[in-house]
Amino acid sequence: MELIGKNLVFKTIQLDEKEHQDALIAFTSNKSVQEYLGSTLYIYSNEDTVTGNDYFATLNDNIIGYLGLGQVVDTPYGESCSIYYGVFEQYYGRGYGKMILEDIQKILRENTSIRLLIADVNIHNQYSIQTVSKAGFVKAYEDDEDYQFHKYLKKCK
């Protein structure tokens, strides 16, 4: 399955495709990804991606990053969803993280009833803190390890 954004195409991760296997290994082997995502990213087989919530962000058919969407949760204020993202190291510093976040916001706003996106960011990951802030997320909560950022996609009815 593909989600088509303004700039990017998000392709469901398929672990039976060698290109996807290699890209996932390269992404999760990166030391900064390991440091900041820790144990967040668990994809062992295609059964883990059946929901279609794990994607590679592609630009001109090149895999530039990762996007994960958590389970949609119904709250008194509307549906919410956690978001996880990362950019492959060779693409750092080009604005692709912000592009991933902006494109998925537009897709979700136009095609789902999700009202709130939640991004947990490691307190030491200054680049991601800046990226989510530039993409319109606002810090809503913090603990010893993470800041939680919120982005409302739709107003309350």
C-alpha positions as CSV (number, residue, x, y, z in Angstrom):
1,M,0.0,0.0,0.0
2,E,1.2,3.5,-0.7
3,L,0.3,6.8,0.8
4,I,0.9,9.7,-1.6
5,G,1.9,13.0,-0.1
6,K,2.7,16.4,-1.6
7,N,6.4,15.6,-1.9
8,L,6.8,12.0,-0.7
9,V,5.4,8.5,-1.3
10,F,5.1,6.3,1.8
11,K,5.4,2.6,0.9
12,T,4.4,-0.1,3.3
13,I,7.5,-2.0,4.5
14,Q,7.6,-5.4,3.0
15,L,10.2,-7.7,4.6
16,D,10.1,-10.2,1.8
17,E,11.6,-7.6,-0.5
18,K,15.4,-7.5,-0.3
19,E,15.6,-3.7,-0.8
20,H,13.3,-3.2,2.2
21,Q,15.3,-5.7,4.3
22,D,18.6,-3.9,3.5
23,A,17.1,-0.5,4.1
24,L,15.6,-1.5,7.4
25,I,18.9,-3.1,8.5
26,A,20.8,0.0,7.5
27,F,18.3,2.3,9.3
28,T,18.2,0.3,12.6
29,S,22.0,-0.3,12.6
30,N,22.6,3.5,12.7
31,K,24.0,4.4,16.1
32,S,22.0,7.6,16.5
33,V,18.8,5.7,15.6
34,Q,19.6,3.1,18.2
35,E,20.3,5.8,20.7
36,Y,17.2,7.8,20.2
37,L,14.6,5.1,19.2
38,G,15.9,2.5,21.6
39,S,13.5,-0.4,21.6
40,T,10.7,1.5,19.9
41,L,11.2,-0.1,16.4
42,Y,10.3,-3.8,16.4
43,I,9.6,-5.3,13.0
44,Y,10.5,-8.9,12.7
45,S,8.3,-10.3,9.9
46,N,5.6,-9.2,7.5
47,E,3.0,-10.2,10.1
48,D,4.3,-7.3,12.2
49,T,3.4,-4.9,9.3
50,V,0.0,-6.3,8.4
51,T,-1.7,-3.2,9.7
52,G,0.2,-1.2,7.2
53,N,1.5,1.2,9.8
54,D,5.2,1.0,9.0
55,Y,6.4,2.8,5.9
56,F,9.5,3.9,4.1
57,A,9.4,7.5,3.0
58,T,10.5,7.7,-0.6
59,L,11.4,10.6,-2.9
60,N,11.8,9.8,-6.6
61,D,11.8,6.1,-5.7
62,N,14.7,6.5,-3.3
63,I,14.1,5.4,0.3
64,I,15.0,8.5,2.4
65,G,13.4,7.7,5.8
66,Y,11.1,5.7,8.0
67,L,7.5,6.4,9.2
68,G,5.6,4.5,11.8
69,L,2.1,5.2,12.9
70,G,0.9,3.8,16.2
71,Q,-2.5,2.3,17.0
72,V,-5.4,4.8,16.7
73,V,-6.8,5.4,20.1
74,D,-10.3,6.9,20.8
75,T,-10.2,9.6,23.5
76,P,-12.9,11.9,24.8
77,Y,-11.3,14.6,22.5
78,G,-11.3,12.4,19.4
79,E,-9.0,9.9,17.8
80,S,-5.2,10.1,18.4
81,C,-2.2,8.3,17.0
82,S,1.5,8.2,17.8
83,I,4.0,8.9,15.1
84,Y,7.6,7.7,14.8
85,Y,9.9,8.9,12.0
86,G,13.5,9.0,11.0
87,V,15.7,10.0,8.1
88,F,18.5,7.9,6.7
89,E,21.9,9.4,7.6
90,Q,22.9,10.2,4.1
91,Y,19.9,12.5,3.9
92,Y,20.4,14.4,7.1
93,G,20.2,18.2,7.0
94,R,18.0,18.5,3.9
95,G,14.6,19.1,5.5
96,Y,13.3,15.6,4.9
97,G,12.2,15.0,8.5
98,K,10.0,18.0,8.3
99,M,8.8,16.9,4.9
100,I,7.8,13.5,6.3
101,L,5.9,15.0,9.1
102,E,4.1,17.6,7.0
103,D,3.1,15.1,4.3
104,I,1.7,12.6,6.7
105,Q,-0.2,15.3,8.5
106,K,-1.9,16.3,5.3
107,I,-2.7,12.6,4.3
108,L,-4.1,11.9,7.8
109,R,-6.1,15.1,7.9
110,E,-7.7,14.5,4.5
111,N,-8.3,10.7,4.8
112,T,-8.9,9.8,8.4
113,S,-10.8,11.0,11.5
114,I,-7.5,11.2,13.5
115,R,-7.5,14.5,15.4
116,L,-4.3,14.4,17.3
117,L,-0.8,13.2,16.4
118,I,1.6,12.5,19.2
119,A,5.4,12.4,18.8
120,D,7.7,11.2,21.7
121,V,11.2,12.6,21.3
122,N,14.3,11.8,23.3
123,I,15.2,14.9,25.3
124,H,18.8,14.7,24.0
125,N,17.7,14.6,20.3
126,Q,17.9,18.3,19.5
127,Y,17.5,17.7,15.7
128,S,14.2,15.9,16.2
129,I,13.0,18.5,18.7
130,Q,13.6,21.2,16.2
131,T,12.1,19.2,13.4
132,V,8.8,18.4,15.1
133,S,8.6,22.0,16.3
134,K,9.1,23.3,12.7
135,A,6.4,20.9,11.6
136,G,3.9,22.5,14.0
137,F,4.0,20.1,17.0
138,V,3.9,21.7,20.4
139,K,5.6,20.3,23.5
140,A,2.8,19.0,25.8
141,Y,4.6,16.8,28.4
142,E,8.0,15.8,29.5
143,D,9.6,13.2,31.7
144,D,13.2,12.2,32.4
145,E,13.8,10.7,29.0
146,D,11.3,12.1,26.5
147,Y,9.3,15.1,25.5
148,Q,5.9,14.5,24.1
149,F,4.8,16.8,21.3
150,H,1.2,17.2,20.1
151,K,-0.1,18.3,16.7
152,Y,-3.9,18.8,16.3
153,L,-5.0,18.0,12.8
154,K,-8.6,18.9,13.3
155,K,-10.6,21.1,15.6
156,C,-13.1,19.7,18.1
157,K,-16.6,19.6,16.9
